Amino acid sequence: MKSSDAVPAAAQAGPLVSAACEAARQLSALELHVDAFEAQQNPRWHDACERCKLGRDLLTQRLEEAIAVLSRWQAAQGVGVAESLGELAEELNDESRYQQEATREVEALLS
């Protein structure tokens, strides 16, 4: 019996759902920054705007992956997907931390 078999199915999805929520908050912040950059159209901020757009695209992709994994997990009722949930949660958390750092840099540029 694997350790993941002893954990209730809903608990296995919890970290991924939490990571997805944090990623969604970061995605919202990136959207605001992109809008601010585009409204000001300052050529010196082109690189920062492009980084925000790249971060936005990466987080969007990660969230789409999370949705797909959660859908497969729900369909399989947790059978054989627990490891994928944990890995994706970790990736989302890592990406979210990276985007938080980028957000702080962007906020410094905009202020």
Secondary structure, 3 states (H helix, E strand, C coil): CCHHHHCCHHHHHHHHHHHHHHHHHHHHHHHHHHHHHHHHCCHHHHHHHHHHHHHHHHHHHHHHHHHHHHHHHHHHCCCCCHHHHHHHHHHHHHHHHHHHHHHHHHHHHHC
